[in-house]
Amino acid sequence: MILEVAILNIKKGLSADFENAFNEAKSIISSMKGYMSHELKKCIEQEDKYILLVNWETIEDHEIGFRKSGEYQKWKALLHHFYEPFPIVEHYK
């Protein structure tokens, strides 16, 4: 199992809109091959900051299967405009 970790800094004041968009987007990621589970947590100390944790069977399921899919384009359209700066995504085992 691989854990994908992303710190998401959301543009000021857009957290509610981001959460609504994420509620739609989570059905996209959860339908992908190799997806196991995810958690989205809101930071207590910093407004408009989240951590996204996604468990994948393999790193390829995330990096190739998801990121090179048509579904990823939908995910990107729903969420990427909220980020500032764009998040660094890391993987852990």
PDB file of N, CA, C and O in Angstrom:
ATOM      1  N   MET A   1       0.851  -1.189   0.000  1.00  0.00           N
ATOM      2  CA  MET A   1       0.000   0.000   0.000  1.00  0.00           C
ATOM      3  C   MET A   1       0.888   1.242   0.000  1.00  0.00           C
ATOM      4  O   MET A   1       1.933   1.278   0.650  1.00  0.00           O
ATOM      5  N   ILE A   2       0.455   2.247  -0.735  1.00  0.00           N
ATOM      6  CA  ILE A   2       1.151   3.533  -0.840  1.00  0.00           C
ATOM      7  C   ILE A   2       0.223   4.624  -0.312  1.00  0.00           C
ATOM      8  O   ILE A   2      -0.968   4.644  -0.621  1.00  0.00           O
ATOM      9  N   LEU A   3       0.786   5.530   0.488  1.00  0.00           N
ATOM     10  CA  LEU A   3       0.025   6.671   0.985  1.00  0.00           C
ATOM     11  C   LEU A   3       0.444   7.920   0.232  1.00  0.00           C
ATOM     12  O   LEU A   3       1.607   8.322   0.272  1.00  0.00           O
ATOM     13  N   GLU A   4      -0.500   8.525  -0.445  1.00  0.00           N
ATOM     14  CA  GLU A   4      -0.296   9.816  -1.112  1.00  0.00           C
ATOM     15  C   GLU A   4      -0.637  10.910  -0.097  1.00  0.00           C
ATOM     16  O   GLU A   4      -1.680  10.859   0.554  1.00  0.00           O
ATOM     17  N   VAL A   5       0.248  11.895   0.030  1.00  0.00           N
ATOM     18  CA  VAL A   5       0.041  12.989   0.980  1.00  0.00           C
ATOM     19  C   VAL A   5       0.164  14.310   0.227  1.00  0.00           C
ATOM     20  O   VAL A   5       1.156  14.554  -0.460  1.00  0.00           O
ATOM     21  N   ALA A   6      -0.853  15.158   0.362  1.00  0.00           N
ATOM     22  CA  ALA A   6      -0.830  16.478  -0.271  1.00  0.00           C
ATOM     23  C   ALA A   6      -1.323  17.518   0.728  1.00  0.00           C
ATOM     24  O   ALA A   6      -2.399  17.371   1.308  1.00  0.00           O
ATOM     25  N   ILE A   7      -0.535  18.562   0.922  1.00  0.00           N
ATOM     26  CA  ILE A   7      -0.959  19.712   1.710  1.00  0.00           C
ATOM     27  C   ILE A   7      -1.620  20.678   0.740  1.00  0.00           C
ATOM     28  O   ILE A   7      -1.003  21.112  -0.234  1.00  0.00           O
ATOM     29  N   LEU A   8      -2.876  21.014   1.008  1.00  0.00           N
ATOM     30  CA  LEU A   8      -3.654  21.853   0.099  1.00  0.00           C
ATOM     31  C   LEU A   8      -3.887  23.225   0.721  1.00  0.00           C
ATOM     32  O   LEU A   8      -4.625  23.351   1.698  1.00  0.00           O
ATOM     33  N   ASN A   9      -3.268  24.232   0.164  1.00  0.00           N
ATOM     34  CA  ASN A   9      -3.503  25.620   0.564  1.00  0.00           C
ATOM     35  C   ASN A   9      -4.525  26.196  -0.410  1.00  0.00           C
ATOM     36  O   ASN A   9      -4.272  26.311  -1.609  1.00  0.00           O
ATOM     37  N   ILE A  10      -5.674  26.551   0.131  1.00  0.00           N
ATOM     38  CA  ILE A  10      -6.786  27.028  -0.675  1.00  0.00           C
ATOM     39  C   ILE A  10      -6.764  28.557  -0.703  1.00  0.00           C
ATOM     40  O   ILE A  10      -6.451  29.201   0.299  1.00  0.00           O
ATOM     41  N   LYS A  11      -7.094  29.122  -1.844  1.00  0.00           N
ATOM     42  CA  LYS A  11      -7.152  30.581  -1.954  1.00  0.00           C
ATOM     43  C   LYS A  11      -8.075  31.136  -0.874  1.00  0.00           C
ATOM     44  O   LYS A  11      -9.126  30.569  -0.575  1.00  0.00           O
ATOM     45  N   LYS A  12      -7.661  32.237  -0.309  1.00  0.00           N
ATOM     46  CA  LYS A  12      -8.345  32.838   0.833  1.00  0.00           C
ATOM     47  C   LYS A  12      -9.853  32.992   0.587  1.00  0.00           C
ATOM     48  O   LYS A  12     -10.299  33.542  -0.420  1.00  0.00           O
ATOM     49  N   GLY A  13     -10.609  32.477   1.560  1.00  0.00           N
ATOM     50  CA  GLY A  13     -12.054  32.632   1.523  1.00  0.00           C
ATOM     51  C   GLY A  13     -12.811  31.635   0.662  1.00  0.00           C
ATOM     52  O   GLY A  13     -14.034  31.719   0.548  1.00  0.00           O
ATOM     53  N   LEU A  14     -12.096  30.685   0.049  1.00  0.00           N
ATOM     54  CA  LEU A  14     -12.760  29.749  -0.864  1.00  0.00           C
ATOM     55  C   LEU A  14     -12.920  28.345  -0.288  1.00  0.00           C
ATOM     56  O   LEU A  14     -13.237  27.407  -1.020  1.00  0.00           O
ATOM     57  N   SER A  15     -12.701  28.195   1.017  1.00  0.00           N
ATOM     58  CA  SER A  15     -12.763  26.856   1.614  1.00  0.00           C
ATOM     59  C   SER A  15     -14.126  26.193   1.446  1.00  0.00           C
ATOM     60  O   SER A  15     -14.188  25.004   1.132  1.00  0.00           O
ATOM     61  N   ALA A  16     -15.208  26.923   1.643  1.00  0.00           N
ATOM     62  CA  ALA A  16     -16.541  26.326   1.511  1.00  0.00           C
ATOM     63  C   ALA A  16     -16.773  25.856   0.079  1.00  0.00           C
ATOM     64  O   ALA A  16     -17.315  24.773  -0.138  1.00  0.00           O
ATOM     65  N   ASP A  17     -16.364  26.663  -0.898  1.00  0.00           N
ATOM     66  CA  ASP A  17     -16.503  26.271  -2.306  1.00  0.00           C
ATOM     67  C   ASP A  17     -15.629  25.047  -2.608  1.00  0.00           C
ATOM     68  O   ASP A  17     -16.048  24.138  -3.323  1.00  0.00           O
ATOM     69  N   PHE A  18     -14.410  25.037  -2.053  1.00  0.00           N
ATOM     70  CA  PHE A  18     -13.522  23.891  -2.238  1.00  0.00           C
ATOM     71  C   PHE A  18     -14.146  22.624  -1.663  1.00  0.00           C
ATOM     72  O   PHE A  18     -14.141  21.581  -2.316  1.00  0.00           O
ATOM     73  N   GLU A  19     -14.678  22.706  -0.461  1.00  0.00           N
ATOM     74  CA  GLU A  19     -15.289  21.533   0.174  1.00  0.00           C
ATOM     75  C   GLU A  19     -16.466  21.007  -0.654  1.00  0.00           C
ATOM     76  O   GLU A  19     -16.632  19.795  -0.791  1.00  0.00           O
ATOM     77  N   ASN A  20     -17.269  21.898  -1.198  1.00  0.00           N
ATOM     78  CA  ASN A  20     -18.379  21.482  -2.062  1.00  0.00           C
ATOM     79  C   ASN A  20     -17.864  20.777  -3.321  1.00  0.00           C
ATOM     80  O   ASN A  20     -18.394  19.742  -3.725  1.00  0.00           O
ATOM     81  N   ALA A  21     -16.836  21.347  -3.924  1.00  0.00           N
ATOM     82  CA  ALA A  21     -16.257  20.743  -5.129  1.00  0.00           C
ATOM     83  C   ALA A  21     -15.617  19.395  -4.798  1.00  0.00           C
ATOM     84  O   ALA A  21     -15.720  18.447  -5.575  1.00  0.00           O
ATOM     85  N   PHE A  22     -14.957  19.316  -3.639  1.00  0.00           N
ATOM     86  CA  PHE A  22     -14.324  18.053  -3.256  1.00  0.00           C
ATOM     87  C   PHE A  22     -15.378  16.969  -3.034  1.00  0.00           C
ATOM     88  O   PHE A  22     -15.151  15.807  -3.370  1.00  0.00           O
ATOM     89  N   ASN A  23     -16.520  17.339  -2.475  1.00  0.00           N
ATOM     90  CA  ASN A  23     -17.591  16.358  -2.277  1.00  0.00           C
ATOM     91  C   ASN A  23     -18.024  15.734  -3.599  1.00  0.00           C
ATOM     92  O   ASN A  23     -18.400  14.562  -3.644  1.00  0.00           O
ATOM     93  N   GLU A  24     -17.971  16.505  -4.657  1.00  0.00           N
ATOM     94  CA  GLU A  24     -18.268  15.971  -5.990  1.00  0.00           C
ATOM     95  C   GLU A  24     -17.086  15.159  -6.524  1.00  0.00           C
ATOM     96  O   GLU A  24     -17.269  14.083  -7.094  1.00  0.00           O
ATOM     97  N   ALA A  25     -15.883  15.680  -6.335  1.00  0.00           N
ATOM     98  CA  ALA A  25     -14.681  15.056  -6.895  1.00  0.00           C
ATOM     99  C   ALA A  25     -14.329  13.727  -6.233  1.00  0.00           C
ATOM    100  O   ALA A  25     -13.705  12.873  -6.863  1.00  0.00           O
ATOM    101  N   LYS A  26     -14.717  13.543  -4.981  1.00  0.00           N
ATOM    102  CA  LYS A  26     -14.316  12.308  -4.292  1.00  0.00           C
ATOM    103  C   LYS A  26     -14.894  11.060  -4.952  1.00  0.00           C
ATOM    104  O   LYS A  26     -14.313   9.981  -4.839  1.00  0.00           O
ATOM    105  N   SER A  27     -16.016  11.188  -5.633  1.00  0.00           N
ATOM    106  CA  SER A  27     -16.562  10.021  -6.339  1.00  0.00           C
ATOM    107  C   SER A  27     -15.685   9.654  -7.540  1.00  0.00           C
ATOM    108  O   SER A  27     -15.664   8.500  -7.965  1.00  0.00           O
ATOM    109  N   ILE A  28     -14.971  10.627  -8.078  1.00  0.00           N
ATOM    110  CA  ILE A  28     -14.061  10.361  -9.199  1.00  0.00           C
ATOM    111  C   ILE A  28     -12.888   9.518  -8.720  1.00  0.00           C
ATOM    112  O   ILE A  28     -12.604   8.462  -9.284  1.00  0.00           O
ATOM    113  N   ILE A  29     -12.210   9.986  -7.680  1.00  0.00           N
ATOM    114  CA  ILE A  29     -11.012   9.286  -7.218  1.00  0.00           C
ATOM    115  C   ILE A  29     -11.357   7.913  -6.655  1.00  0.00           C
ATOM    116  O   ILE A  29     -10.608   6.954  -6.841  1.00  0.00           O
ATOM    117  N   SER A  30     -12.484   7.824  -5.972  1.00  0.00           N
ATOM    118  CA  SER A  30     -12.834   6.548  -5.340  1.00  0.00           C
ATOM    119  C   SER A  30     -13.224   5.475  -6.354  1.00  0.00           C
ATOM    120  O   SER A  30     -13.311   4.296  -6.010  1.00  0.00           O
ATOM    121  N   SER A  31     -13.458   5.879  -7.594  1.00  0.00           N
ATOM    122  CA  SER A  31     -13.814   4.906  -8.639  1.00  0.00           C
ATOM    123  C   SER A  31     -12.586   4.359  -9.373  1.00  0.00           C
ATOM    124  O   SER A  31     -12.718   3.478 -10.223  1.00  0.00           O
ATOM    125  N   MET A  32     -11.410   4.866  -9.056  1.00  0.00           N
ATOM    126  CA  MET A  32     -10.212   4.511  -9.811  1.00  0.00           C
ATOM    127  C   MET A  32      -9.621   3.175  -9.375  1.00  0.00           C
ATOM    128  O   MET A  32      -9.698   2.800  -8.205  1.00  0.00           O
ATOM    129  N   LYS A  33      -9.033   2.466 -10.328  1.00  0.00           N
ATOM    130  CA  LYS A  33      -8.335   1.208 -10.031  1.00  0.00           C
ATOM    131  C   LYS A  33      -7.213   1.484  -9.032  1.00  0.00           C
ATOM    132  O   LYS A  33      -6.445   2.433  -9.191  1.00  0.00           O
ATOM    133  N   GLY A  34      -7.132   0.655  -8.020  1.00  0.00           N
ATOM    134  CA  GLY A  34      -6.066   0.776  -7.032  1.00  0.00           C
ATOM    135  C   GLY A  34      -6.383   1.696  -5.871  1.00  0.00           C
ATOM    136  O   GLY A  34      -5.662   1.705  -4.873  1.00  0.00           O
ATOM    137  N   TYR A  35      -7.460   2.477  -5.986  1.00  0.00           N
ATOM    138  CA  TYR A  35      -7.868   3.347  -4.881  1.00  0.00           C
ATOM    139  C   TYR A  35      -8.317   2.479  -3.717  1.00  0.00           C
ATOM    140  O   TYR A  35      -9.040   1.501  -3.909  1.00  0.00           O
ATOM    141  N   MET A  36      -7.888   2.837  -2.501  1.00  0.00           N
ATOM    142  CA  MET A  36      -8.297   2.097  -1.318  1.00  0.00           C
ATOM    143  C   MET A  36      -9.144   2.949  -0.367  1.00  0.00           C
ATOM    144  O   MET A  36     -10.197   2.510   0.096  1.00  0.00           O
ATOM    145  N   SER A  37      -8.677   4.172  -0.081  1.00  0.00           N
ATOM    146  CA  SER A  37      -9.411   5.055   0.828  1.00  0.00           C
ATOM    147  C   SER A  37      -8.795   6.444   0.780  1.00  0.00           C
ATOM    148  O   SER A  37      -7.702   6.638   0.248  1.00  0.00           O
ATOM    149  N   HIS A  38      -9.517   7.411   1.345  1.00  0.00           N
ATOM    150  CA  HIS A  38      -8.951   8.762   1.453  1.00  0.00           C
ATOM    151  C   HIS A  38      -9.519   9.458   2.686  1.00  0.00           C
ATOM    152  O   HIS A  38     -10.560   9.082   3.223  1.00  0.00           O
ATOM    153  N   GLU A  39      -8.790  10.489   3.110  1.00  0.00           N
ATOM    154  CA  GLU A  39      -9.245  11.385   4.166  1.00  0.00           C
ATOM    155  C   GLU A  39      -8.866  12.802   3.767  1.00  0.00           C
ATOM    156  O   GLU A  39      -7.754  13.045   3.300  1.00  0.00           O
ATOM    157  N   LEU A  40      -9.778  13.720   3.948  1.00  0.00           N
ATOM    158  CA  LEU A  40      -9.505  15.142   3.774  1.00  0.00           C
ATOM    159  C   LEU A  40      -9.711  15.784   5.133  1.00  0.00           C
ATOM    160  O   LEU A  40     -10.805  15.722   5.696  1.00  0.00           O
ATOM    161  N   LYS A  41      -8.657  16.403   5.663  1.00  0.00           N
ATOM    162  CA  LYS A  41      -8.707  17.011   6.998  1.00  0.00           C
ATOM    163  C   LYS A  41      -8.436  18.503   6.896  1.00  0.00           C
ATOM    164  O   LYS A  41      -7.526  18.933   6.188  1.00  0.00           O
ATOM    165  N   LYS A  42      -9.235  19.289   7.608  1.00  0.00           N
ATOM    166  CA  LYS A  42      -9.080  20.749   7.636  1.00  0.00           C
ATOM    167  C   LYS A  42      -8.143  21.121   8.786  1.00  0.00           C
ATOM    168  O   LYS A  42      -8.279  20.605   9.895  1.00  0.00           O
ATOM    169  N   CYS A  43      -7.208  22.004   8.520  1.00  0.00           N
ATOM    170  CA  CYS A  43      -6.251  22.448   9.524  1.00  0.00           C
ATOM    171  C   CYS A  43      -6.950  23.290  10.594  1.00  0.00           C
ATOM    172  O   CYS A  43      -7.793  24.130  10.282  1.00  0.00           O
ATOM    173  N   ILE A  44      -6.596  23.060  11.832  1.00  0.00           N
ATOM    174  CA  ILE A  44      -7.159  23.814  12.950  1.00  0.00           C
ATOM    175  C   ILE A  44      -6.478  25.182  13.077  1.00  0.00           C
ATOM    176  O   ILE A  44      -7.139  26.193  13.313  1.00  0.00           O
ATOM    177  N   GLU A  45      -5.157  25.202  12.919  1.00  0.00           N
ATOM    178  CA  GLU A  45      -4.401  26.438  13.144  1.00  0.00           C
ATOM    179  C   GLU A  45      -4.454  27.424  11.980  1.00  0.00           C
ATOM    180  O   GLU A  45      -4.361  28.633  12.193  1.00  0.00           O
ATOM    181  N   GLN A  46      -4.601  26.929  10.762  1.00  0.00           N
ATOM    182  CA  GLN A  46      -4.548  27.815   9.594  1.00  0.00           C
ATOM    183  C   GLN A  46      -5.819  27.663   8.761  1.00  0.00           C
ATOM    184  O   GLN A  46      -6.134  26.584   8.259  1.00  0.00           O
ATOM    185  N   GLU A  47      -6.524  28.762   8.634  1.00  0.00           N
ATOM    186  CA  GLU A  47      -7.728  28.772   7.811  1.00  0.00           C
ATOM    187  C   GLU A  47      -7.351  28.502   6.355  1.00  0.00           C
ATOM    188  O   GLU A  47      -6.270  28.892   5.913  1.00  0.00           O
ATOM    189  N   ASP A  48      -8.214  27.854   5.625  1.00  0.00           N
ATOM    190  CA  ASP A  48      -8.018  27.584   4.200  1.00  0.00           C
ATOM    191  C   ASP A  48      -6.857  26.625   3.926  1.00  0.00           C
ATOM    192  O   ASP A  48      -6.242  26.692   2.862  1.00  0.00           O
ATOM    193  N   LYS A  49      -6.552  25.738   4.872  1.00  0.00           N
ATOM    194  CA  LYS A  49      -5.492  24.742   4.672  1.00  0.00           C
ATOM    195  C   LYS A  49      -6.038  23.359   5.019  1.00  0.00           C
ATOM    196  O   LYS A  49      -6.749  23.188   6.010  1.00  0.00           O
ATOM    197  N   TYR A  50      -5.688  22.363   4.174  1.00  0.00           N
ATOM    198  CA  TYR A  50      -6.153  20.992   4.339  1.00  0.00           C
ATOM    199  C   TYR A  50      -4.999  20.035   4.090  1.00  0.00           C
ATOM    200  O   TYR A  50      -3.974  20.399   3.513  1.00  0.00           O
ATOM    201  N   ILE A  51      -5.193  18.805   4.539  1.00  0.00           N
ATOM    202  CA  ILE A  51      -4.301  17.716   4.147  1.00  0.00           C
ATOM    203  C   ILE A  51      -5.173  16.641   3.505  1.00  0.00           C
ATOM    204  O   ILE A  51      -6.240  16.298   4.015  1.00  0.00           O
ATOM    205  N   LEU A  52      -4.702  16.123   2.386  1.00  0.00           N
ATOM    206  CA  LEU A  52      -5.390  15.035   1.694  1.00  0.00           C
ATOM    207  C   LEU A  52      -4.502  13.804   1.776  1.00  0.00           C
ATOM    208  O   LEU A  52      -3.338  13.831   1.376  1.00  0.00           O
ATOM    209  N   LEU A  53      -5.072  12.723   2.302  1.00  0.00           N
ATOM    210  CA  LEU A  53      -4.382  11.446   2.413  1.00  0.00           C
ATOM    211  C   LEU A  53      -5.149  10.426   1.580  1.00  0.00           C
ATOM    212  O   LEU A  53      -6.342  10.211   1.796  1.00  0.00           O
ATOM    213  N   VAL A  54      -4.467   9.801   0.633  1.00  0.00           N
ATOM    214  CA  VAL A  54      -5.113   8.800  -0.216  1.00  0.00           C
ATOM    215  C   VAL A  54      -4.278   7.528  -0.185  1.00  0.00           C
ATOM    216  O   VAL A  54      -3.073   7.564  -0.436  1.00  0.00           O
ATOM    217  N   ASN A  55      -4.911   6.419   0.121  1.00  0.00           N
ATOM    218  CA  ASN A  55      -4.253   5.121   0.085  1.00  0.00           C
ATOM    219  C   ASN A  55      -4.508   4.464  -1.263  1.00  0.00           C
ATOM    220  O   ASN A  55      -5.649   4.320  -1.703  1.00  0.00           O
ATOM    221  N   TRP A  56      -3.405   4.067  -1.911  1.00  0.00           N
ATOM    222  CA  TRP A  56      -3.434   3.392  -3.206  1.00  0.00           C
ATOM    223  C   TRP A  56      -2.771   2.031  -3.054  1.00  0.00           C
ATOM    224  O   TRP A  56      -1.916   1.841  -2.190  1.00  0.00           O
ATOM    225  N   GLU A  57      -3.168   1.091  -3.893  1.00  0.00           N
ATOM    226  CA  GLU A  57      -2.507  -0.214  -3.886  1.00  0.00           C
ATOM    227  C   GLU A  57      -1.050  -0.086  -4.317  1.00  0.00           C
ATOM    228  O   GLU A  57      -0.164  -0.687  -3.709  1.00  0.00           O
ATOM    229  N   THR A  58      -0.798   0.706  -5.380  1.00  0.00           N
ATOM    230  CA  THR A  58       0.570   0.914  -5.874  1.00  0.00           C
ATOM    231  C   THR A  58       0.746   2.381  -6.262  1.00  0.00           C
ATOM    232  O   THR A  58      -0.233   3.096  -6.473  1.00  0.00           O
ATOM    233  N   ILE A  59       1.979   2.815  -6.351  1.00  0.00           N
ATOM    234  CA  ILE A  59       2.255   4.188  -6.797  1.00  0.00           C
ATOM    235  C   ILE A  59       1.821   4.367  -8.252  1.00  0.00           C
ATOM    236  O   ILE A  59       1.395   5.455  -8.640  1.00  0.00           O
ATOM    237  N   GLU A  60       1.925   3.314  -9.054  1.00  0.00           N
ATOM    238  CA  GLU A  60       1.512   3.386 -10.455  1.00  0.00           C
ATOM    239  C   GLU A  60       0.005   3.627 -10.582  1.00  0.00           C
ATOM    240  O   GLU A  60      -0.445   4.300 -11.509  1.00  0.00           O
ATOM    241  N   ASP A  61      -0.766   3.074  -9.645  1.00  0.00           N
ATOM    242  CA  ASP A  61      -2.207   3.324  -9.676  1.00  0.00           C
ATOM    243  C   ASP A  61      -2.502   4.812  -9.572  1.00  0.00           C
ATOM    244  O   ASP A  61      -3.442   5.306 -10.194  1.00  0.00           O
ATOM    245  N   HIS A  62      -1.706   5.526  -8.792  1.00  0.00           N
ATOM    246  CA  HIS A  62      -1.892   6.977  -8.660  1.00  0.00           C
ATOM    247  C   HIS A  62      -1.256   7.726  -9.823  1.00  0.00           C
ATOM    248  O   HIS A  62      -1.920   8.484 -10.529  1.00  0.00           O
ATOM    249  N   GLU A  63       0.046   7.501 -10.011  1.00  0.00           N
ATOM    250  CA  GLU A  63       0.826   8.292 -10.964  1.00  0.00           C
ATOM    251  C   GLU A  63       0.446   8.040 -12.424  1.00  0.00           C
ATOM    252  O   GLU A  63       0.485   8.961 -13.239  1.00  0.00           O
ATOM    253  N   ILE A  64       0.090   6.830 -12.750  1.00  0.00           N
ATOM    254  CA  ILE A  64      -0.229   6.501 -14.141  1.00  0.00           C
ATOM    255  C   ILE A  64      -1.738   6.291 -14.312  1.00  0.00           C
ATOM    256  O   ILE A  64      -2.378   6.960 -15.123  1.00  0.00           O
ATOM    257  N   GLY A  65      -2.292   5.358 -13.541  1.00  0.00           N
ATOM    258  CA  GLY A  65      -3.702   5.017 -13.692  1.00  0.00           C
ATOM    259  C   GLY A  65      -4.637   6.190 -13.475  1.00  0.00           C
ATOM    260  O   GLY A  65      -5.584   6.380 -14.239  1.00  0.00           O
ATOM    261  N   PHE A  66      -4.380   6.983 -12.435  1.00  0.00           N
ATOM    262  CA  PHE A  66      -5.250   8.126 -12.150  1.00  0.00           C
ATOM    263  C   PHE A  66      -4.814   9.364 -12.919  1.00  0.00           C
ATOM    264  O   PHE A  66      -5.613   9.953 -13.647  1.00  0.00           O
ATOM    265  N   ARG A  67      -3.575   9.759 -12.769  1.00  0.00           N
ATOM    266  CA  ARG A  67      -3.130  11.035 -13.349  1.00  0.00           C
ATOM    267  C   ARG A  67      -3.133  11.074 -14.876  1.00  0.00           C
ATOM    268  O   ARG A  67      -3.142  12.159 -15.456  1.00  0.00           O
ATOM    269  N   LYS A  68      -3.127   9.951 -15.521  1.00  0.00           N
ATOM    270  CA  LYS A  68      -3.143   9.932 -16.986  1.00  0.00           C
ATOM    271  C   LYS A  68      -4.521   9.553 -17.534  1.00  0.00           C
ATOM    272  O   LYS A  68      -4.663   9.215 -18.709  1.00  0.00           O
ATOM    273  N   SER A  69      -5.525   9.615 -16.671  1.00  0.00           N
ATOM    274  CA  SER A  69      -6.877   9.203 -17.068  1.00  0.00           C
ATOM    275  C   SER A  69      -7.748  10.406 -17.446  1.00  0.00           C
ATOM    276  O   SER A  69      -7.444  11.547 -17.096  1.00  0.00           O
ATOM    277  N   GLY A  70      -8.811  10.129 -18.151  1.00  0.00           N
ATOM    278  CA  GLY A  70      -9.809  11.155 -18.438  1.00  0.00           C
ATOM    279  C   GLY A  70     -10.488  11.637 -17.164  1.00  0.00           C
ATOM    280  O   GLY A  70     -10.866  12.804 -17.059  1.00  0.00           O
ATOM    281  N   GLU A  71     -10.641  10.735 -16.196  1.00  0.00           N
ATOM    282  CA  GLU A  71     -11.246  11.104 -14.919  1.00  0.00           C
ATOM    283  C   GLU A  71     -10.414  12.163 -14.197  1.00  0.00           C
ATOM    284  O   GLU A  71     -10.957  13.039 -13.524  1.00  0.00           O
ATOM    285  N   TYR A  72      -9.079  12.072 -14.345  1.00  0.00           N
ATOM    286  CA  TYR A  72      -8.209  13.065 -13.717  1.00  0.00           C
ATOM    287  C   TYR A  72      -8.478  14.453 -14.283  1.00  0.00           C
ATOM    288  O   TYR A  72      -8.378  15.441 -13.556  1.00  0.00           O
ATOM    289  N   GLN A  73      -8.813  14.545 -15.552  1.00  0.00           N
ATOM    290  CA  GLN A  73      -9.122  15.846 -16.153  1.00  0.00           C
ATOM    291  C   GLN A  73     -10.359  16.453 -15.495  1.00  0.00           C
ATOM    292  O   GLN A  73     -10.425  17.668 -15.304  1.00  0.00           O
ATOM    293  N   LYS A  74     -11.334  15.623 -15.150  1.00  0.00           N
ATOM    294  CA  LYS A  74     -12.521  16.100 -14.437  1.00  0.00           C
ATOM    295  C   LYS A  74     -12.153  16.552 -13.023  1.00  0.00           C
ATOM    296  O   LYS A  74     -12.609  17.599 -12.564  1.00  0.00           O
ATOM    297  N   TRP A  75     -11.321  15.754 -12.332  1.00  0.00           N
ATOM    298  CA  TRP A  75     -10.817  16.090 -10.995  1.00  0.00           C
ATOM    299  C   TRP A  75     -10.102  17.443 -11.036  1.00  0.00           C
ATOM    300  O   TRP A  75     -10.351  18.323 -10.212  1.00  0.00           O
ATOM    301  N   LYS A  76      -9.227  17.578 -11.998  1.00  0.00           N
ATOM    302  CA  LYS A  76      -8.442  18.797 -12.177  1.00  0.00           C
ATOM    303  C   LYS A  76      -9.355  20.009 -12.401  1.00  0.00           C
ATOM    304  O   LYS A  76      -9.146  21.063 -11.800  1.00  0.00           O
ATOM    305  N   ALA A  77     -10.348  19.862 -13.250  1.00  0.00           N
ATOM    306  CA  ALA A  77     -11.270  20.971 -13.535  1.00  0.00           C
ATOM    307  C   ALA A  77     -12.065  21.372 -12.294  1.00  0.00           C
ATOM    308  O   ALA A  77     -12.359  22.552 -12.099  1.00  0.00           O
ATOM    309  N   LEU A  78     -12.410  20.406 -11.462  1.00  0.00           N
ATOM    310  CA  LEU A  78     -13.173  20.697 -10.247  1.00  0.00           C
ATOM    311  C   LEU A  78     -12.328  21.355  -9.159  1.00  0.00           C
ATOM    312  O   LEU A  78     -12.831  22.206  -8.426  1.00  0.00           O
ATOM    313  N   LEU A  79     -11.048  20.976  -9.039  1.00  0.00           N
ATOM    314  CA  LEU A  79     -10.282  21.335  -7.848  1.00  0.00           C
ATOM    315  C   LEU A  79      -9.056  22.219  -8.042  1.00  0.00           C
ATOM    316  O   LEU A  79      -8.748  23.026  -7.165  1.00  0.00           O
ATOM    317  N   HIS A  80      -8.360  22.095  -9.142  1.00  0.00           N
ATOM    318  CA  HIS A  80      -7.045  22.726  -9.237  1.00  0.00           C
ATOM    319  C   HIS A  80      -7.067  24.251  -9.162  1.00  0.00           C
ATOM    320  O   HIS A  80      -6.070  24.848  -8.757  1.00  0.00           O
ATOM    321  N   HIS A  81      -8.146  24.886  -9.531  1.00  0.00           N
ATOM    322  CA  HIS A  81      -8.186  26.350  -9.488  1.00  0.00           C
ATOM    323  C   HIS A  81      -8.286  26.900  -8.057  1.00  0.00           C
ATOM    324  O   HIS A  81      -8.159  28.107  -7.854  1.00  0.00           O
ATOM    325  N   PHE A  82      -8.511  26.034  -7.073  1.00  0.00           N
ATOM    326  CA  PHE A  82      -8.582  26.479  -5.678  1.00  0.00           C
ATOM    327  C   PHE A  82      -7.205  26.612  -5.024  1.00  0.00           C
ATOM    328  O   PHE A  82      -7.072  27.317  -4.024  1.00  0.00           O
ATOM    329  N   TYR A  83      -6.180  25.952  -5.566  1.00  0.00           N
ATOM    330  CA  TYR A  83      -4.884  25.843  -4.891  1.00  0.00           C
ATOM    331  C   TYR A  83      -3.986  27.053  -5.128  1.00  0.00           C
ATOM    332  O   TYR A  83      -3.860  27.556  -6.244  1.00  0.00           O
ATOM    333  N   GLU A  84      -3.370  27.501  -4.038  1.00  0.00           N
ATOM    334  CA  GLU A  84      -2.371  28.572  -4.141  1.00  0.00           C
ATOM    335  C   GLU A  84      -1.427  28.488  -2.952  1.00  0.00           C
ATOM    336  O   GLU A  84      -1.804  28.865  -1.842  1.00  0.00           O
ATOM    337  N   PRO A  85      -0.200  27.999  -3.159  1.00  0.00           N
ATOM    338  CA  PRO A  85       0.382  27.508  -4.415  1.00  0.00           C
ATOM    339  C   PRO A  85      -0.112  26.100  -4.720  1.00  0.00           C
ATOM    340  O   PRO A  85      -0.820  25.486  -3.922  1.00  0.00           O
ATOM    341  N   PHE A  86       0.277  25.602  -5.892  1.00  0.00           N
ATOM    342  CA  PHE A  86      -0.101  24.248  -6.253  1.00  0.00           C
ATOM    343  C   PHE A  86       0.581  23.284  -5.291  1.00  0.00           C
ATOM    344  O   PHE A  86       1.761  23.453  -4.984  1.00  0.00           O
ATOM    345  N   PRO A  87      -0.141  22.279  -4.811  1.00  0.00           N
ATOM    346  CA  PRO A  87       0.424  21.397  -3.778  1.00  0.00           C
ATOM    347  C   PRO A  87       1.546  20.492  -4.274  1.00  0.00           C
ATOM    348  O   PRO A  87       1.579  20.070  -5.429  1.00  0.00           O
ATOM    349  N   ILE A  88       2.455  20.216  -3.357  1.00  0.00           N
ATOM    350  CA  ILE A  88       3.463  19.179  -3.576  1.00  0.00           C
ATOM    351  C   ILE A  88       2.831  17.885  -3.088  1.00  0.00           C
ATOM    352  O   ILE A  88       2.291  17.823  -1.983  1.00  0.00           O
ATOM    353  N   VAL A  89       2.903  16.866  -3.909  1.00  0.00           N
ATOM    354  CA  VAL A  89       2.343  15.564  -3.575  1.00  0.00           C
ATOM    355  C   VAL A  89       3.501  14.588  -3.357  1.00  0.00           C
ATOM    356  O   VAL A  89       4.396  14.468  -4.193  1.00  0.00           O
ATOM    357  N   GLU A  90       3.462  13.895  -2.218  1.00  0.00           N
ATOM    358  CA  GLU A  90       4.503  12.913  -1.902  1.00  0.00           C
ATOM    359  C   GLU A  90       3.851  11.571  -1.601  1.00  0.00           C
ATOM    360  O   GLU A  90       2.666  11.495  -1.276  1.00  0.00           O
ATOM    361  N   HIS A  91       4.647  10.519  -1.716  1.00  0.00           N
ATOM    362  CA  HIS A  91       4.168   9.161  -1.487  1.00  0.00           C
ATOM    363  C   HIS A  91       4.990   8.507  -0.372  1.00  0.00           C
ATOM    364  O   HIS A  91       6.202   8.702  -0.276  1.00  0.00           O
ATOM    365  N   TYR A  92       4.306   7.732   0.461  1.00  0.00           N
ATOM    366  CA  TYR A  92       4.924   7.051   1.587  1.00  0.00           C
ATOM    367  C   TYR A  92       4.512   5.596   1.592  1.00  0.00           C
ATOM    368  O   TYR A  92       3.430   5.235   1.130  1.00  0.00           O
ATOM    369  N   LYS A  93       5.412   4.749   2.134  1.00  0.00           N
ATOM    370  CA  LYS A  93       5.055   3.329   2.260  1.00  0.00           C
ATOM    371  C   LYS A  93       5.276   2.864   3.674  1.00  0.00           C
ATOM    372  O   LYS A  93       5.034   1.698   3.986  1.00  0.00           O
TER     373      LYS A  93
END
